Structure formats: C-alpha cells, structure tokens
C-alpha cells in the first residue's frame, strides 16, 4: 500500500496539470452530488427533534362542500371530521393535531418593545411526538389544555430575547396582547424541521374551532393531523382505512361532505407534495446524471494519460502480470487522486449548503434567516462513508473503460510503439 501511495504521489508530481484538472473536476462533481444527498438526507432522515420521521404520516387540510351541487367549498378540517377519520386507526400508534405557525406580536407588559415570534397551536400530546430538549419546566398538561389556559412552551432564544434569561418558568408575557404564562423552555429548534419548528407552542384548545364549523355542518375547521404509525404498518393500509371512514362519514351527514385526499408519508410531505412523483426516483436519476456525465469526460482524459503508460503496462504484462492485477493497480493509483478530489468536494459541498441554506431549506412559513446548519448536521460519519463510496463509484466509471482498453492491447506491438 505504501508503494502504491508513493507511486500515485509521484504521478501527481510528474503530471501536475493533469492531476490538478482531475482533482478539481472530481471535487466539483462530488460537491454537487453531496449537495443533492445532503438536502435529501436532512429532509428525510430520522433526526432529533423529528426522530420518528420514517413512522410519520401527515394530513392536508381537507375540504368541505355541499353535497347537492358541490358548491360552498371550503378548505379546512374540523374536530368532527378529524375524530371520525383518525380516532383509533388500526396500525396507528398515536394521533395528534396542530395548526400552522403564525407570526405573533409578543412583549412584556412592562415594556413597549414588541417582538414577532412564530407561534404554533398544538394538541396536549404534541410533545410525545418530538424529541424536544427541555432546559426548564415541562409541557403543558391535559388539564391546562382542557381548561383552555393561556400557557406556552417557549424556545431558549425567545426566553433570552424577551426576559434576558432562561429561568422564566411561571413568568408571563403578552402574546397577541393576551397574558400568557410560560410553563416550559426548550432548546432552540432549527427551522429546517418544518413540523417541529416554532418559537412558542400554545394549546390548540385556545383556537375558536366552532367558528369555522358553523357553516360546514360541523365538518370544517383548522386542524392538521399527524399520525405515528406502528412498526410494519404500510401507509397504503392507512389510506384505505381513512377512505372507508370518509365514505361512512359522508353517508351519515345531511348537507355537507368532507374530502381528505391528502395523506402523506414524511418524504411525500417534504418533496413534491400533492404531485404523483417519486422523490427517491427523481433524486436517484439526478445523482446518476451528476456522476455519469462528468465521469465520461474525465475518462477521456484518463484514456489519454493511459496512452503515455502503455509501454509500462506492456512490460508488466510481459513479466507475467495479469490484466486484472494491472487494472486493480491502476484503479488504486487513480483512487488516490479521486479521493483527494472527494475530500475537497465534500468540504466545498458543506460550504455550498451552508451558504445556500436560505433557499435550499426554506419552507415558506418561517423566517429564512432562522435556518442554521451546525457542524452536527454537516459532519457525521454516514456522510464521510458516503463520500468514500461516491469516490469509488466515480473512479470506477472514469477509469475502468480506458484501463480495460489499454490492458487488452497486444504486448509486442505495444512495446514496438505500433
């Protein structure tokens, strides 16, 4: 191995121009591949606080309409429709509900300075679905939820900005001009987590659901549902059961009907929501294009370089070296250069993702400036292993064909230079 590394290093010194082009070309290719992989990885992998993404299903808002003529259509799902469709579903461990985040003015009663925070109304069991790290206090209780008390769980950033400290349990602030008591403080939630993110969480029971239900036969409302599936439960089975329940619900109502066509897995919810497109297939095809096209270009350069070494290869064959051993040796020599490019490409991809985090991960609901990427997200062992795997594949694609062509040439004619 030491001899191979020395040989590879000497080849780089002897051909600095080729080595530079090869390393830079590899680095750029790997960088764009890793950007695609990182985006997909960050959006879909089980990662705290959304540690159970692979077991989650998300509902859309649904729609109500008048049965007779499909008029008076309204978007939104209320308590009656939610309970009829999602209570005690087979294969579902637990169900919760929430509303989208909304920017809400908050301030201390003794201060005229107003801050705008993203507040999310959630159910009393919301904190069982996500791995929030409490640094003070607790979630609000079911008793507080049922009593419609104005309580909240806030993030560390919000507590520090409002109160100057995280020791704020029991203190009050004005949320949309209503006194609200802090019962818990959690570590800041990164805005790339579309569902778990908020600056403050308040009881959903504070929302006036009855107002939305009055003109939709009790079916309409503002609920969004989140389902945690049991192991081995297939999303298709859940969709089928929900459809059956929807049919039964609509057959029992007089004037209005409810339609829930939106029930997504986490990947579907994150990518191409509402479109009949496979995100894994699209990303796989994109990766193939990003790998194969540059590999073909670099293989041409590799082939030209191999022509300079045909005499060396012929001599090795004359002394009994097999084609396979020669191909493996050349592959390993070139892997050194490719791996250097891969490391540079990985570092470059981290820079690209960090600089482009605003438009790569913005969901449209939150302040894009809140999106941050720390070292724990960008640097973890799985990505290093993936970088090496991509380097090997890229090396195979760019080296195998030209090396195969050179090793299959006739020894005598090669040595003569014919």
C-alpha positions, 0 to 999 in steps of 0.5 A: 500500500505504501508503494502504491501511495508513493507511486500515485504521489509521484504521478501527481508530481510528474503530471501536475496539470493533469492531476490538478484538472482531475482533482478539481473536476472530481471535487466539483462533481462530488460537491454537487452530488453531496449537495443533492444527498445532503438536502435529501438526507436532512429532509428525510432522515430520522433526526432529533427533534423529528426522530420518528420521521420514517413512522410519520404520516401527515394530513392536508387540510381537507375540504368541505362542500355541499353535497347537492351541487358541490358548491360552498367549498371550503378548505379546512378540517374540523374536530368532527371530521378529524375524530371520525377519520383518525380516532383509533386507526388500526396500525396507528400508534398515536394521533395528534393535531396542530395548526400552522405557525403564525407570526405573533406580536409578543412583549412584556407588559412592562415594556413597549418593545414588541417582538414577532415570534412564530407561534404554533397551536398544538394538541396536549400530546404534541410533545410525545411526538418530538424529541424536544430538549427541555432546559426548564419546566415541562409541557403543558398538561391535559388539564391546562389544555382542557381548561383552555389556559393561556400557557406556552412552551417557549424556545431558549432564544425567545426566553433570552430575547424577551426576559434576558434569561432562561429561568422564566418558568411561571413568568408571563408575557403578552402574546397577541396582547393576551397574558400568557404564562410560560410553563416550559423552555426548550432548546432552540429548534432549527427551522429546517424541521418544518413540523417541529419548528416554532418559537412558542407552542400554545394549546390548540384548545385556545383556537375558536374551532366552532367558528369555522364549523358553523357553516360546514355542518360541523365538518370544517375547521383548522386542524392538521393531523399527524399520525405515528404509525406502528412498526410494519404498518404500510401507509397504503393500509392507512389510506384505505382505512381513512377512505372507508371512514370518509365514505361512512362519514359522508353517508351519515351527514345531511348537507355537507361532505368532507374530502381528505385526499391528502395523506402523506408519508414524511418524504411525500410531505417534504418533496413534491407534495400533492404531485404523483412523483417519486422523490427517491426516483427523481433524486436517484436519476439526478445523482446518476446524471451528476456522476455519469456525465462528468465521469465520461469526460474525465475518462477521456482524459484518463484514456489519454494519460493511459496512452503515455503508460502503455509501454509500462503496462506492456512490460508488466504484462510481459513479466507475467502480470495479469490484466486484472492485477494491472487494472486493480493497480491502476484503479488504486493509483487513480483512487488516490487522486479521486479521493483527494478530489472527494475530500475537497468536494465534500468540504466545498459541498458543506460550504455550498449548503451552508451558504445556500441554506436560505433557499435550499431549506426554506419552507415558506412559513418561517423566517429564512434567516432562522435556518442554521446548519451546525457542524452536527448536521454537516459532519457525521460519519454516514456522510464521510462513508458516503463520500468514500463510496461516491469516490469509488463509484466515480473512479470506477466509471472514469477509469475502468473503460480506458484501463480495460482498453489499454490492458487488452492491447497486444504486448509486442506491438505495444512495446514496438510503439505500433 
